[in-house]
Amino acid sequence: MAKSNLIIIGDGETAEVAYEYLQANYEIKAFLVEKAYLKKNEVFGIPVHCLEDIQNQFPNHSYKIFVAVSFVDSNKLRQRLFDMLAGMGYQFVSFIHPSVQLGKDAVVGSNCLVLENVVLQRKVTIGNNVFIWSGSVIAHQSTVANHAFIASGVMVSGFCEVGSRAFLGVGSKLMDYIKIADDCTIGGGAFVNRNTEAGKTYVGVPARLIKK
């Protein structure tokens, strides 16, 4: 069976990671970046093109898309690119590593990257454009909103809500029923035992608000 044609958005480390996972299932034809950031000619021998030309070179009826951008600008860049390409009618792909444990009725959205040994328990809902790095656990009936980024080894307990564009650092932990507000940053190793405020940064054990 022929592989679908895929375009990766980005040309940095996250794009290279995505390529290594996606190449087995898709025919990767190009990497695309915005003109202002077009510095490379190729990645892994595959050409890098200008994103602004996507509709002329790679029409949406022939190519699928994966936006491979990390938590740049608090995940807002990845959201902007995702929203722009969705508005152009492109279909996104997601990658869920074979080692991921998916519980009953767990749901994963589009343009998601879920890496090795992640556990998504029963009735977990993962939104669109969410990255979950290796070894993290999202416990039963928790939700992760669109465009969030969850680093390696994170523990989200049951019935939690992780807001849009939130960032959960390496090894951070959430107690049951915690709500992480939109645009929050949770530092590596933090232990969150109370709800957070939008756009704030929390660190430590227990997690405390950084006042800047």
Buried (B, 14 or more C-beta within 10 A) or exposed (E): EEEEBBBBBBBBEBBBBBBEBBBEEBEBBBBBBEEEEBEEEEBEEBEBBBBEEBEEEBEBEEBBBBBBBBBEEBBEBBBBBBBBBBEEEBBBBBBBBEEBEBBEEBEBBBBBBBBEBBBBBEBBBBBBBBBBBBBBBBBBBBBBBBBBBBBBBBBBBBBBBBBBBBBBBBBBBBBBEBBBBBBBBBBBBBBBEEEBEEEBBBBEEEBBBEEE
